[in-house]
Amino acid sequence: MNEASFELRCWTHTGVKYQESQNVLGLKWDTETDELYCVDPQVDMEASEVVTKRKLLSIVNSIHDLIGFTSPATLLPKLLFQEAWRNKLG
């Protein structure tokens, strides 16, 4: 790994019972089931609160995904933000 300039920070493998999920490439990795998943962003808003462009962009960008795993789920909010910007809303 060192010859290829890869910095190895830690070593983890599947099947270890006592380990909880690990952070991998901005996602969570369940080492017991060997599954990747995304943690929902925390949205602190009242039902009557107006959604501004700033708030929408904050929610969309709170999902950190380096490999595009959540792209199908984040596409619609990004398109909503683009449309709000184009129409000069909020």
N, C-alpha and C positions, 0 to 999 in steps of 0.2 A: 504494500500500500504506500509506503514511504517513497519508493522509487518513482511512482506515478504522481507524487505530490498530493496524495489524498491524506487529509488529516483525520485520523480515526479518533473520535472523542470517547466512544464507549462501545461495548459489544453486547448485543442483546439477541436472544433467539426465542423462538416460539416454544410453547410447552412448559414454561416455568410457571408453577401455580401461584407463587407468592407475589409475583410482579403485577402491578396494575398497568394501565395503558401507558404507552410511551408516546412522546411527541416525535413525529417523523414528517419532515417536509411540510410543516404547517398543519398537518392532520394528526389525529389520534390513531394509534395502532394498538389494537387489543391483542396482546401477545398470546393469550390463551386460545382465542378463536382464529387468530391470524387474519383479522379484518381491519381495514382502514375505514375511518368515519370522520365526519366533520362535526364539530361542536357548534350548536346553534348560537348565533350572536345574541348577547343580552340586549334587548330593546326596552329601555325604560321610557315608556310613553303612556299618556292617558288616552283613552278612546276618543276624546273630544279634541285632542291636541292637533294642531295644524302641522302637516309634514312639510318641512322646508327642503330645499335642495341640499342644504348643508346636512340636515338630519339623514336624508336618504343616502347621500354619499358616504356619510359616516357608517351607516349600517352596512352598505354594500362592501365597503373597503375593510370592515372589521373581520371579514373572512379571508384569512391568509392561506392561499393555496398555490404553491409553487408549481405543481404538475398539472393543474387544470382539472383536478378530480371533481370539483364542485361547479364547474362551468355551466352545466345544464340548469342548475338551481340559481345561479347568480346572474344569468343572462337577462331574465325579465326585469329585475330591479335596475340593472345597468341601462336597459333600453328605456325604462321609465324615467331615469335620471336624464338621459339624452333628450327625450321628448320634452321634459320639463325645462331643460336648458334652452332648447330650440324655441319653445313657446314663451320663454321669459316668465315662467311661473315661480312663485315662492322665493 
